[in-house]
């Protein structure tokens, strides 16, 4: 979520994205008695929808969203399973995301009862993000585990604004989201080395901007569903799936007196392709 | 996605919503004949709806405002028939009204920069509620006993209400989406227990249309659901899962510079399947 003060211009942006527990343990093979280790790499062909809060006094009070061009994120992961327990961690990195340029009408005036001047403010936005998570899990059956974890999402959003009659500006906002998650992972064999897998994680994250200040609450959910394949004779497995992450931040200060509190959404979604090396 | 005319201003509301396909058919069916299985299902989807309201260029700029509703419980009825390795399944959903947050946008007629008279700040306030109907029908083929690939048709109709200050309905309009989808559905038992894991994924390319507008637009659809089912007795099973749907609407007006309006519906789902 980002808050924009146009012209005076202070830009605060909070955007969110997330990742769930890794699934490497689903494709793992014995390293020793009751011990398995898997190292994985996943490519995520994803788009990112982000949002920012407008500056109500000049733009009207609303939540503006923007949707990135497709991008490819890489997600390395490692997991270790010992008997019915496992620990796994993953990292997400991606090249810079580019968002289509968009514009908004702003009205600059000295007060609501005086004459104002309307401008068209153009936004050109790019953004980076990284994510990491660590989870511990317990297998309640051989193919279903419950997980507890910790998720961290960092973002760096660069917004260049310009317009006729306006001063061009560049603002950089660096929000960080962090907090606990809970979830499950499951899989079922499909025969011939194939399996269906899925995971779901829910969490409550705290968001802060670089430099400190107010902490905001955000709801997190992430899930992936797909099919894996492992050739018995090779220490490799492959996956293809679909993954989404969502972080929603409530914005009570954007309420206009209605019965529902506004939310700033952040959605990242797309197909994944993964490979796991098993020791 | 919705189009509406407000005095001289055209305001476009873009939303998307996608519906569920079928349940964990593999685990929930009972044999009614040789290689024939039939299932009736009911689900309650406790979901929120993130939709979008397009600004009207040039008065409002060219941007997309996001609105996220409070939760509603949407009923989903489904049935499926499996004959040999083939499957036909359908579902139907009709929701109560979703309520969205009130919002406002600055709208100024004419080219900018321009001087606007008092009060200077020209804001239009939006009060919105909406409901939707969805249905889909799918044909499937089981490539293994636990997983089928599917091809189907998805239809979504969204009805939007502009509300007065007292929240009575001022005007109504609809947006429709329709098109082909492909997907997978699968599931299997968790060990030797009565529990099973299930999941399904659908992906499609829809055409959208506004009420009263002959021009259509393209939209990409995706839907996933995964969860756990429990079958305590042979003719009845229960499930709990999480369902997530999106429709990405590509805005055709060049002023939007290829922006995409995202529509997300997501939440926990509870269901029961009765078998014959």
Interface residues (C-beta under 8 A of the other chain):
Chain A: X47 X49 X51 X56 X57 X58 X59 X60 X61 X62 X63 X64 X65 X66 X67 X100 X101 X102 X103 X104 X105 X106 X107 X109 X111 X112 X113 X114 X115 X116 X117 X118 X119 X120 X121 X123 X141 X142 X143 X144 X163 X164 X165 X184 X186 X187 X188 X189 X190 X191 X192 X194 X196 X198 X200 X221 X223 X225 X226 X227 X242 X244 X246 X248 X254 X255 X256 X257 X258 X259 X260 X261 X262 X263 X264 X265 X267 X269
Chain B: X50 X52 X53 X55 X57 X58 X59 X60 X61 X62 X63 X64 X65 X66 X67 X68 X69 X70 X99 X100 X101 X102 X103 X104 X105 X106 X107 X108 X112 X113 X114 X115 X116 X117 X118 X119 X120 X121 X122 X123 X124 X125 X127 X144 X145 X146 X147 X184 X186 X187 X188 X189 X190 X191 X193 X195 X196 X197 X199 X200 X201 X203 X222 X224 X226 X228 X242 X244 X246 X248 X256 X257 X258 X259 X260 X261 X262 X264 X266
